[in-house]
Amino acid sequence: MLTDRTTLTQFLIEERRRHPEASGELNALVLDVALACKAISRAVARGALDGVLGSAGTSNVQGEAQKTIDVVANDLFLRSNEWGGHLAGMLSEEMASPYGIPRAYPRGHYLLAFDPLDGSSNSDVNVAVGSIFSILRAPNGNAEAVAGDFLQAGHRQVCAGYAIYGPSTMLVVTVGTGAHAFTLDPALGEFFLTHHKLRIPDATSEFAINASNNRFWEPAVKRYVEECLAGAAGPRGKDFNMRWIASLVAETHRILMRGGVFLYPRDNREPATPGRLRLLYETNPIAFIVEQAGGRATTGNARVLDTVPEQLHQRTGFVFGSREEVDRIEQYHRDHNLRECDAPLFGTRGLFRAAT
């Protein structure tokens, strides 16, 4: 039965009515992306039944081993979005260069950048995975997109979102008017609005980080994490919980629903690389969503959405979530990142213990 809930289509139409000059092209593009997410949701759910688990025996442009489901999800995104006439080009984590729209199809005025299956290593163990996407205006109209067209700062996104494939499939979207979550009704094949204008609490007592990398962290990050681990007896005066799912989408979704802070900081494991996550199709769309939900997103030193990319697959450090914690982490990067503090529990003497 149909419900009185708003569908994704209705939501997009209502947003468009607030902008009479809009052509409807963006709405149609978002619905094509949603179709790709529905198809990926089905493939993830079928898993071993359809033979999509395990290694594909190939590597992506970053040199990472591809899962079979990575390749399947990438193809579903391309097939769902190439034909509609809304795009001048696409960029994917799984492809070295932009994907040109086939000549058989018309081109449009937008660019789509996406990670077709974030956290795909989790698929073999039946843990939540997701898809992330970012939509930009094509700077040269509907001319065929080139690499430089995608090198836009994140604040120029017109839409961003992610799908999470967990116990239920959900699509979280922003068009700059808040962050909104839609839940897929598998019987109807339709996304329904279930969480309107999500808000991340300003304060939290939960953080997410891969603690196995602590030997590579910068002093600011070490200080922050050790203070959290010190709990109520430490300088923060309260206990913290630590989480790590190894899926950016799943971490984001938890923080949107109940608060928290996520850290995947720059470290010295690969000194020439300023982080691990990709700016254009991972951190930019997540940062847009987080800011629309009242949170903050930083590289550790600057707002993520103000970073002007120089390369298609550029990486960056990434910290986001509840405002108070992100503010503190940025402060530590400004004030306490020269060398490791050796005062017990990072006390008030800070980094600069008196000389003896």
N, C-alpha and C positions, 0 to 999 in steps of 0.2 A: 504493500500500500504506500502511496505517496504520503509524506508527512508535511507538517507546516514549517519545516525547516527550510532555510534558504539554500538553494543549490549554488554550486560554483558559477554556473552560467548566469543565474539571477544576480548574484553578487557582482559579477563583472559588468553586467548591464546597468545595474544601479550606480556603480562607480562611474561608468561612462556618461550617464545622464547628468552628472555634475560638471561634465566638460563637453558641452554641445559641439565644440569644434573637433572633437575626436572622431577618427574615421572608423573605429571598431577593429582596426587591424591588430592592435595589441591584444584585445580580448580574444580574438580568434587564435592568435599565437599561443596565449596562455592555455587555451583549451586543447590545442595540439600537444603542448607539453604535458598537460594532464593525461591525455590519451597515452602518451609514451609511458608515463608513470603507472598507469593501470596495467599496461602490457608487461612492464617489468615486474610489478607486484605479482602478477600471475606466474611469471617465469620463476621468481624467487620462491613462491609458495610451492610450486611443483617440484623444484629442486632435483633430486636424484631421479624422480619419476620421468623427467624429460632429459636427463643426462647433462644438466648444465652445471654440475658441481665439478670441483677439481681444476687442475691447471690446463690452460689452453696451449701451453708449450711455446708461448711467444712472450715478447716484452713490449712495453709501451715506450714512448719517447723518453721517459725518465729512466729507462733501464729496469723498471720494476716488472716482475713476472706477472703476466696477466692470467686471471682466472677465466674459465670458459664463460661464466656469467658476466664478466666485464665486457667481453666481445659481444655477447648477445644484447646486453643493455645498450651499448654504444650503437649498435645497428638499429635497435628499436627507436632510439632518439632520432637518428638520422632519417629513417623511413617515415616517422610520424611528422617530421617538421620540414622536410625538404620540398614538399609539393604544394603547400598552401599559398604561396605567393606573399608571405609576410617577411621573409628573411633575405638579406643580402649575403649571408654566410654564417657558418657555425664553427665553433672551436671546442674541442673535446680534450680531456685529459689523455685519452687513448690515441690521439692523432698528433703527429709532429707539426703539421701546418693546418691552416684553416680549410674547412670543407666548403668547396664551392657548390652553389645550387646547380643541379643538372640543367642543361639547356632546354630540356623538355618542359621545365616548370618556370613560371614567372618569378621575378625577384621582388622583394619588398624593402621596407625602410628600417629593418631592425637587424641586430646581431644577437645570436644566442651562443653563450658559452656554458658548458656543463661538465660535471663529473657524473658519468652515467651510473656508476655504482660505487659510492663511497663506502669504505669498510668492507670491501668484497671478501677479504680473508675470513671474515666472520660467517660468510654464507655456508661454509663447509661444516660449521658447528652450530648452525641454526640460531645465530644471534642477530639482532636487528641490524639491518643495513639501510642505505638510502640513496637518493639521487639529489644533486644540487644543481641549480641553474641560475643564470644571470642574463638579463635582457638589457641591451644598450641600443641607442639609436645609431644607425649607420651614418657616419659623418658625410658620406658622398651619395646620399639618397639611395636609390636602388641599384647603383653601380655594383659590379661584382666586388665583393669585399677582399681586401688584402690584409696582410698581417698587421700593419700599422693601424688599421681601423679599430682593432680591438684594444689598443693600448690607451685606454681611457681610465681616469681615476674612478674609484668606486662610487663616489657621490653622483656620478652621471648615470647610474643605473636607473631605468624606469620601472623595473620589476625584478624581483628576485624571489626564490623560493626553494623549498626542498620537499621531497617525499620521504617518509620513513615507512619501511616495510617491517612491521613488528606484529604483535598480536592483532592489531588492526592497521590498515594502511591509512596514513594521514598525509595531507598536503598542506604545507604552511606557505603562505604567499603574502608578499607586500607589494603594493603599487604606490607606496609613499603615504598611505593613510592608515598606518597601523599594521600590525602583524596579525593575520587571521588564519585559523586552522580549520581544515575541512576533513571529515572522516568519510572514507569510501564505504558505501553500502554495496557489498558485492552482489546482492540479489538484483539491484537496479542498475549497477554499474555507474553510479553517480556519486560525486563528492558533495556532501552536505556540510554547511557551516555549523561547527560545534563549539568553537572557541573564538569569540569576537574580541578583537583588540587585546591580545595577550599582553601582560605586563610582568616584567622581571622585577622581583623585590629588590630594593636598593641594598639591603643587607642580607648576608647569608652566613652559614657556618658549614658550607660544603665546597670542596674544590676538587678538580679533576686534573691529573697530570700523570705522565708515565714515569713513575719513580725510578725505574731501572736506568734512566738516563741522568741521574743526579750528578754523576761524576763529570758530566759535560756542561752542566748549567753555569750560567753567569752568576756572580755573587748576589745580585739582586733577587734572583729566583731562589737561590739556596736560602737566603735569609727569610724570604716570605714563607717557603714551605716549612722550614724548621720552626718558625714561630707558630704556624698552624699546628704542627705535630706536637708542640710543647703543651698544647691544650690549655685547660683552665689554670694550670700552675705557671704558665709562661706569660710572656709580655702581652699577648692578646686577651688573656683572662677568660677564654671560653674554649670549649672543645669543638673540634672540626671533624667532619667525616670526609674521607677521600674516596673518589670514584675513578674508574678508568675502563671504558668500554672498547677503545680502539676503533671508534666510528665517530667521525665529526658530527654527522647527522644525529646520531643517538645522544651524544653529549649535549648538542644544542637543544634537542627536544626536551631533555630532562631539565635543563636550565630555564627554558621558556615556561615550563609547566610548574616548577617549584623553586627556582632560583639556584644560584651557585656561580662558580667561576671556573673557567677552563683555561689551561695554560699548555700551549705547545711552543715553548720559547725558542728563540735563537740559542744555539749552543756551540761549543767548540769542537764538536765531532767532525764537522766539515767546515773549517774556518772561512772558506771562500763562499759558503752558502749562507744567506741571511735568514735561514729558517727552513722548515720542512713542508709546510702547507702551501698550496698554489694560490697566488693572489687573485687571478681573474675569475676562476670558477669554483673556488672553495672559500677563501677568506672574505672576498668582497661581498658575495651574496649573503653569507652568514652575518657579516657585520651590518649590512643594510637591515636585515630582519631584526637583529638584536637591538640596534638603535631605535627602530620603529616600536620596539617593545619596551623602551625606556632604559635599556642597558647601555653598556659601553663596549667598544671593541678597539684594541690598540695593538701595535706591533711590539709594545713594550716602551717605545720612545715616541710614538706619534699615532694619531688617529689612522686606522686602516683605510678608511674611505678617502683620505686625502693623498694616499700614496699613488704617484703616477708610475704605472708599470713601464718597464723598458724592454721586457721580453715576454713572449706569449706564455711561457710556462714558468715564469718567475716565482720564486718561493719567498716566504716571509715568516717571521715569528708572529705568533697570534695568541692574544689573551682577550677573553671577552666574558661578559656576564654581569653580575650585580655591580652597580656603580661604585659602591664604597670599596669593594675589594680591588676592582680595576684601578681606581684612583690610587690606592695604596701601592699596588705593584708598579704603576708608572712612577710614583714618587721614589720608590726604591731604585728604579732604573736611573732616575735623575741624580739621586743623592748618595747612593750606597752601592755603586757598581764598579768601583776602582779595584778593590781587592777583597778577598774574603774576610769577613769579620771573625775575630777569634775570641770575642767576649762571650761568656756563657749565656746561652739562650738569646744572643743578640740584644743585650741589655742597652740601657740608655747611653752608654759610652760609645756605641755604634762602631764605626770602622776605625776610629782614630784613637786607639788606646795610647795613653801617655807613654812617652819614651822612658826607658829606664837607663 
